[in-house]
Amino acid sequence: MKINWGTGIVIAFIAFMSFIMYFIITMSTDDKYDFDLVTEDYYGQELEFQEDLNKEQHSKTLKTNITWKKSDEGVNLIFPEDIDINKIEGKVFLYRPSDKQFDFEIPISLSNQNLLIPDKRLLGGRWNITVDWKYNTNSYIYKTEIIY
């Protein structure tokens, strides 16, 4: 049976549409391709963006900012030595870009300028750390990415 050029075009068009439909259905239903938003309250946090910029400006006025150091026990966040640790309040949020199940938040409770994030809470890989803290009347924010 001989197929003319019009029938060939229709067959090619149907084959192409079938491939595209298969691709769309696979991508939208397979859990392997399910990527979460950065945060659940993305739009609410976007409205607070200017406040975060102000906190970053305050952080730049410090003599030294927060630093971090990896140890056998976990990750040590080291606060500036020239501030009174009893007047610090805030929280540390650890965001795992690859899986939101591992995201967690801990309150700041310091022992001699250090805050330890325990090794048992951290998996190997990339982490985004945000320290949102207040000292006296000023608010500060520290953001960094680490590979643990």
C-alpha positions as CSV (number, residue, x, y, z in Angstrom):
1,M,0.0,0.0,0.0
2,K,1.4,3.3,-1.0
3,I,1.0,6.3,1.3
4,N,0.8,9.7,-0.3
5,W,2.4,12.8,1.1
6,G,-0.8,14.2,2.8
7,T,-1.3,11.0,4.8
8,G,2.4,11.0,5.8
9,I,2.1,14.5,7.1
10,V,-1.1,13.6,9.1
11,I,0.6,10.5,10.6
12,A,3.7,12.6,11.5
13,F,1.5,15.3,13.1
14,I,-0.4,12.7,15.2
15,A,2.8,11.0,16.3
16,F,4.3,14.4,17.4
17,M,1.1,15.3,19.3
18,S,1.0,11.9,21.0
19,F,4.6,12.3,22.1
20,I,4.0,15.8,23.5
21,M,0.8,14.6,25.3
22,Y,2.8,11.7,26.8
23,F,5.5,14.1,27.9
24,I,3.0,16.5,29.6
25,I,1.1,13.8,31.4
26,T,4.3,12.1,32.6
27,M,5.8,15.4,33.9
28,S,2.6,16.5,35.7
29,T,1.8,13.2,37.4
30,D,5.2,11.6,38.3
31,D,6.4,12.4,41.8
32,K,10.0,12.4,40.6
33,Y,9.3,15.7,38.9
34,D,7.4,17.3,41.8
35,F,9.3,20.4,42.9
36,D,8.1,22.5,45.8
37,L,8.1,26.2,46.2
38,V,10.9,27.7,48.2
39,T,8.4,28.3,51.1
40,E,4.8,27.7,51.6
41,D,4.1,31.3,52.3
42,Y,6.1,32.6,49.4
43,Y,3.9,35.6,48.6
44,G,3.7,36.7,52.2
45,Q,7.4,36.6,52.6
46,E,7.8,38.6,49.4
47,L,5.9,41.4,51.1
48,E,8.4,41.4,53.9
49,F,11.4,41.7,51.5
50,Q,12.0,45.4,52.3
51,E,12.2,44.6,56.0
52,D,14.8,41.9,55.3
53,L,16.8,44.5,53.3
54,N,16.7,46.8,56.3
55,K,17.9,44.0,58.5
56,E,20.8,43.3,56.1
57,Q,21.8,47.0,56.3
58,H,21.8,46.8,60.1
59,S,24.0,43.7,59.8
60,K,26.6,45.7,57.8
61,T,26.9,48.2,60.6
62,L,28.2,45.5,63.0
63,K,32.0,45.4,63.6
64,T,31.9,41.6,62.9
65,N,29.0,39.6,61.6
66,I,28.0,36.1,62.4
67,T,30.4,33.4,61.2
68,W,30.1,29.7,61.0
69,K,32.4,26.8,61.5
70,K,31.9,23.1,60.8
71,S,32.8,20.7,63.7
72,D,32.4,17.1,64.6
73,E,29.3,18.0,66.7
74,G,27.6,19.9,63.8
75,V,27.7,23.5,62.6
76,N,28.7,26.2,65.0
77,L,27.3,29.7,64.5
78,I,29.5,32.2,66.2
79,F,28.0,35.6,67.1
80,P,30.1,38.8,67.5
81,E,32.1,39.0,70.7
82,D,31.3,42.6,71.4
83,I,27.6,42.0,72.1
84,D,25.8,40.8,75.2
85,I,24.5,37.3,74.5
86,N,21.7,37.7,77.1
87,K,20.1,40.4,75.0
88,I,19.9,38.4,71.8
89,E,16.6,36.8,70.7
90,G,15.6,35.3,67.4
91,K,15.6,32.1,65.4
92,V,17.7,30.1,63.0
93,F,16.0,28.7,59.9
94,L,17.7,25.9,57.9
95,Y,16.3,25.3,54.5
96,R,17.2,22.3,52.4
97,P,16.6,23.1,48.7
98,S,16.4,19.5,47.6
99,D,13.7,18.4,50.1
100,K,11.4,20.5,52.2
101,Q,10.9,17.6,54.7
102,F,14.3,18.4,56.2
103,D,13.7,22.1,56.7
104,F,13.7,23.1,60.4
105,E,13.8,26.1,62.7
106,I,15.4,26.5,66.1
107,P,15.3,29.3,68.6
108,I,18.5,31.1,69.4
109,S,19.9,30.1,72.8
110,L,23.6,30.9,73.1
111,S,26.4,29.6,75.2
112,N,29.5,31.8,75.1
113,Q,28.7,33.4,71.7
114,N,28.1,30.0,70.0
115,L,25.0,28.3,68.8
116,L,25.4,24.6,67.8
117,I,23.2,23.1,65.2
118,P,23.6,19.4,66.0
119,D,25.0,17.0,63.5
120,K,22.1,14.5,63.8
121,R,19.7,17.2,62.3
122,L,21.9,17.8,59.3
123,L,22.2,15.6,56.2
124,G,25.1,15.9,53.7
125,G,24.4,18.4,51.0
126,R,23.5,22.0,50.5
127,W,21.8,24.0,53.2
128,N,20.6,27.7,53.3
129,I,20.9,29.1,56.8
130,T,19.0,32.3,57.8
131,V,19.6,33.8,61.2
132,D,16.9,36.3,62.0
133,W,17.9,38.0,65.3
134,K,17.3,41.0,67.4
135,Y,19.7,42.8,69.7
136,N,18.5,45.7,71.8
137,T,16.2,47.5,69.5
138,N,17.8,46.6,66.1
139,S,16.9,43.6,64.0
140,Y,19.5,41.8,62.0
141,I,19.6,39.0,59.5
142,Y,22.4,36.7,58.4
143,K,22.1,34.5,55.3
144,T,24.6,31.9,54.0
145,E,24.8,28.7,52.0
146,I,26.8,25.8,53.3
147,I,27.6,22.4,52.0
148,Y,27.6,19.9,54.8
